[in-house]
């Protein structure tokens, strides 16, 4: 029966494709050129603020067939009412598609993407996306502007919080997990939604870490380091792709035919729909490419299908067609891609299939979803330091929770949580109180303002993320906080960034904990009581002073709806932290960009001493990061054996097994992320000193051990050479296995040349 089904599946799929093609072909024969252009127009309802422009006269445009989709609208009632305008009043009754930014949850918010990546847990990440899709579709939405897979190696860039960090391999795995979670196996199912991978392409490499800025890199770097996560998304069947704001080889992505047609369509075989980012067509004017008509024509001809918010397509494409600046075939192709997505979502069969008020009442913000959010958060927290085993805390006595992040529920979901209900999100203090009950007395105080500068704090707490200010002198506020701290056995310093200090348009040049918070921390340390820094951040920060002086540091990112409870779970030892960072933490901003998979130079710095004249190093600080990629401690200790290879030579069609034995030699049960890296020692082009090629997350009881094996094949060793051919080259390879990218065991093997017949 299984064999029969596998034989029939291609036939069934072919029949479904033919049915879809015929339906769309027949519909397009009935459409005027104005109606086709109308399908390319995506507008905003303005329910959630994700950009600076709000669409106007939407109802009239829907009725006249001038809108293909709407985003930032939710609830079955509103969406049904809006959909009815298209179904009842437009000539051909073509349904609208409704989208929204479902980045790390919908109503139930999960940890920010950079935090989820730190879990290294692909089944968990996929499950969070599936829950998000279930909730969003229950609220009437069919299209998620997610996942963001931009590789970023510059933590000054605020949107590093929205991606998976610096690594190509891990980013590709997470992209696949997210798309599988959002789309499932059937887009027409009522609990799945179309994913939209973004931002195509290279957005995370913006110059100076400044948002929307220019990007410039070689094709070799693009293909080997930055493009693979986007390609993984295409290979996973992502339904749509969103263009980025930056230019690539001098041409902005939204008008870049090489990118959107040659690479995406021809090289990778993408057959879905391409949408611009928010007004990025209009922004081509400021890039210097021409007026609105000119840039709209350029974007369409480059391969863009749908124009988000700017309405350049709506108002200029017909004129451009008459002037032969665009082709009717390109308009038809774009319209077809939009209609095909709607068909696959089942909207032509039932335009109201996502408008079920009963589902919305039953499936949003459920207890089980919130429990999964709490579990997910605990798996993302990264223990950066734990001197003298300060953590876990005992479940007794008095704990003082002090700092501007202690009592703000609104900041716990993190950036890009546009559908979060802040009123139902507990603060850190309230979450800890609920978990600990009467076991622990919890005291609290603001301790310091988030930032000394009032205007800066306003910018850092937008969109309802307000943190109260105390306008008294800093010394007076700290002194009052110390009075509270002296009553406690342990001090929790809840410090770092507010949620809106990272995210879109939230680039920073100073990556330290704000000075006023540092002053508070220094004062707390002088009490001689144990101090735990509970760090809130959406990016790597420069924590050199904190690493040297604070006994325990737990990075909790922004953990979503259940952050407060999850932090309590980890602080008091119910959960052993297992997160590992996926973006390198520098010692200072002068080291940026800093990432583990760097190239060697002709004058590499040897391991010792640090400074060597005429070598690639700095006068004032060594080259090493504060915390390397893959770093994260545990309450227990994991010991690694030497690597055992089952053979020393790898044939082109063979495989080689690399194994290590991990022993939990500490006092607690715990999870460990075992990481495998390779190095191509000699190649025709310069290669990274290490590249992640495998990882496994294992659970070990205290005293137990487990042998972990990785299987490598020739495919794991491939790269794009100077001719952009994806290939391998025979020779020596090093394999590294360890607890992070810097702390590894090493072995060597040889890839044999491919025999010519």
ROROTI-338597 format. One record per residue (C-alpha): z, y, x; residue in three letters. Coordinates in steps of 0.001 Angstrom, whole numbers, padded with zeros to 6 digits, always signed. Example, Ala and Ser with C-alpha at 12.3 -4.5 7.8 and 13.67 -1.06 7.14 Angstrom:
2
+007800-004500+012300Ala/+007140-001060+013670Ser/
***
This chain:
757
+000000+000000+000000Unk/+000857+002382+002852Unk/-002463+001617+004570Unk/-004335+002135+001298Unk/-002645+005478+000740Unk/-003472+006600+004285Unk/-007117+005702+003723Unk/-007271+007501+000390Unk/-005512+010669+001563Unk/-008549+012235+003305Unk/-010643+011542+000222Unk/-008062+013157-002062Unk/-007714+016180+000213Unk/-011497+016589+000370Unk/-011704+016527-003402Unk/-008951+019129-003667Unk/-010748+021379-001179Unk/-013997+021077-003096Unk/-012222+021929-006348Unk/-010614+024987-004776Unk/-013902+026119-003228Unk/-015723+025819-006545Unk/-013029+027725-008425Unk/-013011+030606-005956Unk/-016823+030636-005714Unk/-017168+030824-009499Unk/-014574+033591-009755Unk/-016161+035681-007011Unk/-019547+035519-008744Unk/-017941+037390-011640Unk/-016297+040046-009486Unk/-017620+043521-008807Unk/-017410+044975-005322Unk/-014555+047209-006511Unk/-012591+044199-007762Unk/-013151+042385-004478Unk/-011878+045387-002521Unk/-008928+045627-004909Unk/-007820+042152-003871Unk/-007496+043419-000304Unk/-004891+046029-001289Unk/-001202+045155-000786Unk/+001307+047744-002028Unk/+005075+048093-002052Unk/+007351+048374-005040Unk/+009930+050109-002848Unk/+012826+047927-003985Unk/+013840+047311-000377Unk/+013201+049798+002410Unk/+011055+048240+005128Unk/+008875+051220+006031Unk/+008411+054945+005638Unk/+005742+054985+002884Unk/+006128+054050-000797Unk/+003091+053214-002960Unk/+002231+055365-005981Unk/+000578+054887-009386Unk/+000978+051127-009058Unk/+000782+050238-012766Unk/-002561+051967-013279Unk/-004036+050312-010201Unk/-002889+046858-011315Unk/-004552+047254-014700Unk/-007813+048365-013102Unk/-007868+045480-010618Unk/-007159+047645-007570Unk/-004155+045685-006272Unk/-004078+042162-004899Unk/-000386+041871-004115Unk/+003005+043561-004192Unk/+005983+043253-001903Unk/+009591+044366-002103Unk/+010015+043364-005721Unk/+012355+040632-006941Unk/+013836+038872-009979Unk/+011801+036776-012432Unk/+012072+039467-015101Unk/+010570+042264-013000Unk/+007920+040038-011476Unk/+006904+038582-014837Unk/+006606+042061-016312Unk/+004462+043204-013395Unk/+002351+040051-013379Unk/+001665+040566-017076Unk/-000039+043860-016260Unk/-002620+041975-014213Unk/-002974+039058-016606Unk/-003156+041104-019805Unk/-005008+044235-018749Unk/-007193+043629-015689Unk/-010748+042535-016480Unk/-010677+039163-014733Unk/-006931+038549-015084Unk/-006511+037677-011413Unk/-002801+037148-010695Unk/-000894+039176-008131Unk/+000891+037657-005143Unk/+004485+038805-004550Unk/+006004+038893-001084Unk/+009128+040065+000692Unk/+010759+039886+004128Unk/+012630+036576+004027Unk/+013668+036670+007669Unk/+016938+034720+007942Unk/+017799+033910+004366Unk/+017278+035495+000985Unk/+020486+036063-001011Unk/+022429+033622+001133Unk/+022000+035102+004594Unk/+021949+032918+007684Unk/+022475+034087+011273Unk/+019869+036449+012689Unk/+016873+034621+014243Unk/+018007+035206+017838Unk/+021299+033579+016880Unk/+019640+030672+015070Unk/+017596+030047+018203Unk/+020873+029774+020142Unk/+021734+026697+018051Unk/+018785+024795+019610Unk/+018960+022781+016387Unk/+015496+022350+014857Unk/+016601+020385+011758Unk/+019196+023075+011040Unk/+016677+025901+011471Unk/+014209+024134+009191Unk/+016929+023632+006588Unk/+017908+027309+006617Unk/+014255+028209+005991Unk/+014033+025678+003174Unk/+017119+027125+001489Unk/+015709+030630+001912Unk/+012447+029520+000290Unk/+014287+027866-002586Unk/+016267+031031-003283Unk/+013347+033437-002892Unk/+011034+031420-005121Unk/+013813+031115-007687Unk/+013808+034911-007741Unk/+010058+035003-008393Unk/+008695+035484-004857Unk/+005867+033411-003359Unk/+005213+034883+000091Unk/+007585+035377+003045Unk/+006793+037736+005917Unk/+008308+035260+008344Unk/+008678+033805+010940Unk/+008529+036381+013725Unk/+007599+034479+016876Unk/+007097+037325+019351Unk/+008257+036407+022843Unk/+010444+039178+024281Unk/+011872+039539+027762Unk/+013138+043078+027333Unk/+016426+043391+025416Unk/+015922+047130+025077Unk/+013431+046215+022334Unk/+015421+046134+019103Unk/+013332+043466+017434Unk/+014357+040867+019990Unk/+017028+040142+017355Unk/+014321+039024+014917Unk/+012723+036450+017210Unk/+013679+033406+019244Unk/+014072+034980+022657Unk/+012161+034721+025900Unk/+010877+031158+026046Unk/+007422+029951+025065Unk/+008254+026287+024513Unk/+011384+026870+022456Unk/+009666+029647+020500Unk/+006850+027283+019534Unk/+009291+024619+018358Unk/+011199+027131+016225Unk/+007974+028530+014757Unk/+007025+025040+013596Unk/+010482+024370+012142Unk/+010487+027656+010222Unk/+007037+027096+008743Unk/+007870+023533+007739Unk/+011007+024820+006045Unk/+009302+027635+004157Unk/+006073+025877+003163Unk/+007128+022270+002836Unk/+004285+019854+002177Unk/+002851+021563-000911Unk/+002419+025312-001338Unk/+002025+024940-005100Unk/+005516+023485-005445Unk/+007866+025859-007248Unk/+010403+025834-004359Unk/+008023+026455-001431Unk/+006370+029689-000364Unk/+003594+030889+001904Unk/+004791+031766+005385Unk/+003343+034639+007407Unk/+003644+034373+011167Unk/+004057+037716+012901Unk/+003336+039869+014760Unk/-000044+038834+016107Unk/+000081+039448+018982Unk/+002249+040299+022012Unk/+004422+042772+020087Unk/+007568+041723+021981Unk/+006080+042876+025289Unk/+005980+046558+024364Unk/+006235+048891+027339Unk/+009728+050220+028151Unk/+011149+048161+025278Unk/+010188+050945+022885Unk/+009108+049831+019423Unk/+005456+050191+018377Unk/+004562+050920+022008Unk/+001541+049821+024023Unk/+001265+046321+025491Unk/-000747+045424+028550Unk/-000983+042037+030244Unk/-003454+039627+031801Unk/-005242+036961+029783Unk/-003565+034381+032014Unk/-000111+035584+030969Unk/-001142+035853+027308Unk/-002396+032287+027078Unk/+000387+030654+029091Unk/+003439+032643+028017Unk/+002952+034771+024900Unk/+000309+033210+022630Unk/+001612+029592+022350Unk/+004190+030253+019568Unk/+001500+031861+017396Unk/-000811+028923+018032Unk/+002002+026514+017189Unk/+002342+028314+013862Unk/-001383+027913+013185Unk/-001210+024242+014153Unk/+001719+023859+011734Unk/-000507+025122+008908Unk/+000882+028614+008421Unk/-000715+030196+005356Unk/-001042+033748+006659Unk/-000859+035855+009813Unk/+000331+039461+010184Unk/-001112+041757+012823Unk/+001042+043697+015263Unk/+001296+047447+015862Unk/+000488+047414+019587Unk/-002823+047528+021395Unk/-004189+044595+023388Unk/-006706+045201+026154Unk/-007002+048755+024857Unk/-007715+047847+021228Unk/-004915+047821+018626Unk/-004329+044351+017185Unk/-005216+045414+013629Unk/-008743+046339+014768Unk/-009100+043787+017559Unk/-012025+041497+016801Unk/-011447+039419+019937Unk/-007916+038664+018761Unk/-008466+038195+015019Unk/-011847+036484+015069Unk/-012596+035036+018494Unk/-009090+033686+019237Unk/-007473+033179+015843Unk/-010448+031962+013826Unk/-012876+030477+016347Unk/-010657+029154+019133Unk/-007694+028088+017006Unk/-009474+027288+013739Unk/-007223+029376+011469Unk/-008516+029367+007879Unk/-005798+031349+006113Unk/-005355+035023+005303Unk/-004698+037885+007756Unk/-002640+040873+006602Unk/-001845+044100+008416Unk/+001679+045241+009127Unk/+003089+048206+007226Unk/+000409+051001+007362Unk/-000929+049683+010663Unk/-004513+050332+009489Unk/-003736+054019+008963Unk/-001902+054126+012282Unk/-005169+053321+014043Unk/-005918+057024+013529Unk/-003044+058005+015810Unk/-004131+055327+018262Unk/-007250+057462+018574Unk/-009866+055232+016928Unk/-011144+057634+014263Unk/-010527+058834+010715Unk/-009308+056634+007843Unk/-012761+055458+006851Unk/-013666+054616+010416Unk/-010503+052706+011225Unk/-010543+050836+007906Unk/-014066+049655+008645Unk/-013065+048645+012179Unk/-010101+046627+010896Unk/-012114+044813+008237Unk/-014943+043958+010615Unk/-012402+042781+013207Unk/-011158+040144+010787Unk/-008369+041753+008767Unk/-008240+040571+005146Unk/-005472+042586+003503Unk/-004278+046154+004037Unk/-000515+046624+003672Unk/+000480+049880+001925Unk/-001972+052258+003580Unk/-004771+051797+000980Unk/-007471+052658+003497Unk/-009449+049630+002326Unk/-009137+050654-001322Unk/-010345+054203-000814Unk/-012971+053843+001921Unk/-014580+050392+002093Unk/-017087+050993-000695Unk/-018290+054126+001074Unk/-018490+052218+004337Unk/-020504+049475+002637Unk/-023007+052007+001317Unk/-023252+053493+004819Unk/-023611+049981+006321Unk/-020464+050375+008436Unk/-019132+047137+006940Unk/-020950+044125+005543Unk/-020662+042729+002055Unk/-020220+039307+003644Unk/-017061+040474+005441Unk/-015659+041900+002182Unk/-016458+038599+000476Unk/-014818+036592+003240Unk/-011664+038707+003104Unk/-011490+038517-000689Unk/-012028+034780-000553Unk/-009118+034335+001869Unk/-006793+036266-000460Unk/-007925+034353-003557Unk/-007636+031012-001773Unk/-004017+031698-000882Unk/-003273+032506-004525Unk/-005031+029311-005563Unk/-003011+027183-003140Unk/+000190+028754-004492Unk/-000812+027616-007985Unk/-000974+031144-009368Unk/-004304+030649-011122Unk/-002964+027547-012834Unk/+000207+029373-013915Unk/+000683+033026-012905Unk/+004319+032832-014037Unk/+005276+029581-012327Unk/+007795+031437-010141Unk/+009291+033404-013024Unk/+012026+031036-014192Unk/+015229+032932-014991Unk/+017131+029658-015338Unk/+016364+028779-011714Unk/+017477+032210-010567Unk/+020846+031764-012245Unk/+021349+028289-010826Unk/+019938+028414-007276Unk/+020853+031780-005788Unk/+023896+032213-003546Unk/+025311+028803-004423Unk/+028451+027320-002904Unk/+026404+024711-001059Unk/+024062+027350+000367Unk/+026992+029439+001528Unk/+028583+026367+003100Unk/+025372+025747+005045Unk/+025364+029402+006143Unk/+028916+028989+007443Unk/+028013+025793+009281Unk/+024888+027368+010760Unk/+026838+030369+012020Unk/+029344+028202+013878Unk/+026489+026441+015675Unk/+025010+029721+016916Unk/+028115+031274+018470Unk/+028000+031317+022270Unk/+031179+031034+024319Unk/+030452+033264+027306Unk/+033845+033038+029000Unk/+037129+031201+028437Unk/+039475+031824+031343Unk/+042703+029806+031362Unk/+041677+028180+028076Unk/+042625+031170+025920Unk/+040501+029594+023198Unk/+040919+027881+020851Unk/+043821+029834+019375Unk/+046867+028161+017887Unk/+047195+028240+014119Unk/+050444+030134+014120Unk/+051974+033482+014946Unk/+050363+036900+014593Unk/+046828+037946+015491Unk/+045673+041565+015676Unk/+041975+042072+014874Unk/+041057+045476+016236Unk/+037748+047302+016508Unk/+035033+048978+014438Unk/+033436+045613+013566Unk/+036670+044135+012200Unk/+036490+045428+008632Unk/+032819+045833+007759Unk/+031374+043145+005535Unk/+028102+045058+005237Unk/+027338+044570+008936Unk/+027979+040820+009018Unk/+024550+039739+007652Unk/+022751+041488+010509Unk/+019490+043374+010604Unk/+016556+042443+008348Unk/+018754+041007+005604Unk/+017032+043108+002940Unk/+018095+040936-000004Unk/+021744+040508+000999Unk/+024508+041352-001423Unk/+026918+043267+000789Unk/+029587+043263-001903Unk/+029816+039464-001629Unk/+029984+039355+002168Unk/+033468+039207+003629Unk/+034431+041208+006695Unk/+035700+039453+009807Unk/+039311+040231+008860Unk/+038939+039089+005247Unk/+037126+035938+006308Unk/+039844+035069+008803Unk/+042558+035692+006218Unk/+040829+033454+003697Unk/+040472+030614+006207Unk/+043916+030855+007790Unk/+045930+031590+004657Unk/+049632+031817+005447Unk/+049326+029900+008736Unk/+048572+033067+010717Unk/+049568+036658+010054Unk/+046579+038922+010625Unk/+046973+042609+011442Unk/+044078+045028+011809Unk/+043084+048517+012925Unk/+039819+050432+013461Unk/+040760+051021+017102Unk/+037803+053264+017828Unk/+034716+054653+016235Unk/+031544+052648+016629Unk/+030104+055481+018698Unk/+031455+058798+019897Unk/+028361+060668+018721Unk/+028487+061172+014949Unk/+024700+061503+014618Unk/+024107+058360+016690Unk/+026511+056430+014461Unk/+024584+057621+011399Unk/+021369+056250+012904Unk/+023125+052997+013775Unk/+024547+052352+010288Unk/+021583+052960+007987Unk/+020720+051015+004822Unk/+024275+050802+003515Unk/+025807+049452+006751Unk/+028293+052337+006966Unk/+031350+051994+009199Unk/+034115+054531+008463Unk/+034847+057128+011141Unk/+038144+058519+012272Unk/+037589+062078+013467Unk/+040894+062339+015331Unk/+040846+062410+019144Unk/+039977+059053+020740Unk/+043331+058781+022517Unk/+045221+059206+019258Unk/+043214+056458+017524Unk/+043719+054058+020437Unk/+047428+054767+020623Unk/+047819+053902+016947Unk/+045829+050686+017486Unk/+048107+049742+020375Unk/+051104+050045+018076Unk/+049506+047377+015876Unk/+048490+045254+018859Unk/+052026+045152+020225Unk/+053135+043311+017090Unk/+050701+040459+017760Unk/+050691+037372+019933Unk/+046924+037525+020485Unk/+044417+040370+020209Unk/+040893+039906+018835Unk/+038688+042826+019927Unk/+035852+043009+017367Unk/+033365+045098+019316Unk/+029686+045541+020112Unk/+026728+046687+018073Unk/+026516+047426+014390Unk/+023805+045424+012649Unk/+021328+048331+012676Unk/+021739+048975+016404Unk/+019193+046179+016789Unk/+016137+045396+014708Unk/+013019+047398+013934Unk/+012896+050907+015384Unk/+016265+050298+017067Unk/+015395+050280+020740Unk/+018158+051194+023206Unk/+018126+052302+026839Unk/+021862+051746+027396Unk/+022816+048137+026704Unk/+026539+048415+027381Unk/+029184+048168+024714Unk/+029533+051838+023648Unk/+031897+053771+025897Unk/+034473+054574+023206Unk/+034755+050866+022395Unk/+035079+050051+026100Unk/+037949+052512+026343Unk/+039662+050708+023487Unk/+039087+047344+025171Unk/+040561+048566+028451Unk/+043648+049811+026624Unk/+044066+046479+024823Unk/+043863+044578+028094Unk/+046729+046661+029489Unk/+049069+045227+026835Unk/+049189+042007+028920Unk/+048606+040010+025747Unk/+045744+037487+025543Unk/+042581+039336+024523Unk/+039505+037683+023030Unk/+036340+039770+022807Unk/+034486+038775+019648Unk/+031126+040284+020424Unk/+028708+041382+017707Unk/+025173+041958+018945Unk/+021527+041486+018093Unk/+020369+041421+021713Unk/+021563+040638+025232Unk/+023990+043311+026403Unk/+025101+044256+029913Unk/+028638+042870+030056Unk/+029348+042918+033787Unk/+032704+044697+033459Unk/+033729+042575+030466Unk/+032868+039348+032294Unk/+035039+040418+035212Unk/+038025+041609+033178Unk/+038226+040033+029702Unk/+039719+036514+029633Unk/+037628+035193+026726Unk/+034301+036314+025242Unk/+032761+034752+022128Unk/+029328+036086+021209Unk/+028993+035747+017431Unk/+025742+037746+017041Unk/+025524+038517+013309Unk/+026230+035257+011560Unk/+025146+036021+008011Unk/+026961+035772+004700Unk/+029798+033603+005988Unk/+030339+035219+009390Unk/+034034+035980+008898Unk/+034939+032417+007944Unk/+032720+030919+010633Unk/+034350+033016+013356Unk/+037758+031789+012205Unk/+036489+028194+012306Unk/+035580+028569+015965Unk/+038428+030797+017167Unk/+041050+028386+015840Unk/+039301+025239+017043Unk/+038081+023609+013846Unk/+034608+023883+015373Unk/+033827+023632+019081Unk/+031187+026254+020001Unk/+027875+024850+021209Unk/+025437+027780+021181Unk/+023261+028531+024209Unk/+021579+031881+024746Unk/+017770+032026+024531Unk/+017397+035457+026113Unk/+018769+036205+029567Unk/+021706+038642+029804Unk/+021134+041063+032715Unk/+023820+042605+034876Unk/+022316+046030+034208Unk/+019202+047519+032613Unk/+017637+048078+036024Unk/+016979+044318+036282Unk/+014832+044306+033122Unk/+012521+042508+032514Unk/+014630+039540+033573Unk/+013799+035988+032499Unk/+014229+032528+033950Unk/+010545+031465+033993Unk/+009520+034098+036505Unk/+006940+033630+039241Unk/+007847+033332+042870Unk/+006662+036037+045252Unk/+005262+035829+048750Unk/+008670+037020+049917Unk/+011163+035200+047723Unk/+014860+035775+048277Unk/+016616+032710+049662Unk/+019824+031538+048045Unk/+022011+033276+050660Unk/+022757+035896+051734Unk/+022061+038171+048777Unk/+020413+041124+050516Unk/+017641+040473+052971Unk/+015442+043288+054204Unk/+011757+042853+053429Unk/+012508+040318+050680Unk/+012112+040739+046923Unk/+015560+042045+046007Unk/+017611+045157+045217Unk/+019907+047204+047412Unk/+022605+047599+044771Unk/+022743+044304+042832Unk/+021609+040747+043361Unk/+018692+039190+041494Unk/+020742+036795+039383Unk/+021437+037470+035707Unk/+024908+037808+034291Unk/+024238+034831+031984Unk/+021090+032734+032548Unk/+018776+031416+029841Unk/+020307+028368+028167Unk/+023876+029351+029100Unk/+026841+028648+026856Unk/+030291+027165+027383Unk/+032323+024748+025300Unk/+036023+024119+024744Unk/+035363+020821+026483Unk/+033595+019962+029762Unk/+030344+018063+030211Unk/+029509+016365+033511Unk/+025920+015464+034463Unk/+024873+012546+036635Unk/+021934+012732+039007Unk/+018487+012369+037437Unk/+016989+008878+037363Unk/+013181+008614+037153Unk/+011707+005280+036080Unk/+008778+005888+038436Unk/+007807+008346+041139Unk/+004162+008751+040193Unk/+002673+009764+036848Unk/-000818+008585+036001Unk/-002952+010899+033829Unk/-002736+008549+030855Unk/+000780+007341+031537Unk/+004305+008590+031103Unk/+007420+009031+033162Unk/+010995+008804+031910Unk/+013700+011107+033270Unk/+017286+010207+032421Unk/+020755+011615+032996Unk/+024159+010458+031847Unk/+026376+013087+030231Unk/+030145+012580+030182Unk/+032559+014575+028053Unk/+035408+014868+030546Unk/+037328+017531+028639Unk/+039914+017609+025871Unk/+037757+018130+022776Unk/+034855+016489+020990Unk/+031786+018661+021301Unk/+028040+019204+021219Unk/+025908+019843+024279Unk/+022299+021025+024603Unk/+020724+019003+027400Unk/+017787+020952+028820Unk/+014793+019739+030814Unk/+012618+022025+032944Unk/+009639+021360+035202Unk/+008019+023169+038102Unk/+004425+022778+039226Unk/+005006+023111+042958Unk/+001416+023715+044098Unk/-001340+024958+041801Unk/-004553+026974+041773Unk/-002665+029904+040238Unk/+000927+031054+040621Unk/+003233+029115+038329Unk/+006781+029794+037046Unk/+009730+028561+039087Unk/+010883+026664+035990Unk/+009528+025992+032499Unk/+011447+024455+029608Unk/+009707+021280+028474Unk/+012358+019436+026506Unk/+015856+019580+025078Unk/+018229+017391+023100Unk/+021399+018376+021300Unk/+023965+015589+021467Unk/+027501+015086+020172Unk/+030098+013406+022377Unk/+033685+012530+021630Unk/+036123+013350+024408Unk/+035992+010714+027131Unk/+032643+009370+025936Unk/+029323+009375+027760Unk/+025679+009076+026775Unk/+022452+008552+028668Unk/+019839+011080+027606Unk/+016196+010351+028364Unk/+013101+012528+028254Unk/+009544+011205+028369Unk/+006973+013345+030170Unk/+003209+012924+029927Unk/+000291+014809+031395Unk/+000241+017050+028314Unk/+003658+018442+029272Unk/+002208+019619+032583Unk/-000845+021458+031241Unk/-001473+025159+031642Unk/-004334+027650+031298Unk/-006052+028157+034650Unk/-008075+031170+035798Unk/-010981+030070+033582Unk/-008554+029775+030629Unk/-009142+026039+030609Unk/-006099+024104+029383Unk/-005689+021519+032105Unk/-003477+019841+034670Unk/-003781+019658+038415Unk/-002541+016670+040427Unk/+000252+017077+042909Unk/+003996+017443+043234Unk/+006254+018403+040317Unk/+009965+019023+040176Unk/+011996+018097+037140Unk/+015327+019778+036394Unk/+017900+018671+033834Unk/+021094+020537+033148Unk/+023386+022560+030940Unk/+021395+025784+031433Unk/+018354+027003+033364Unk/+020400+027759+036500Unk/+022829+024814+036568Unk/+020646+021713+036878Unk/+020094+018461+038717Unk/+016720+017962+040431Unk/+014212+015161+040997Unk/+010590+015050+042163Unk/+007508+013129+041057Unk/+003762+013256+041668Unk/+000942+013565+039143Unk/-001970+011402+040272Unk/-005542+012724+040096Unk/-007688+011651+037176Unk/-010126+008948+038237Unk/-013792+009788+037684Unk/-015920+007015+036227Unk/
***
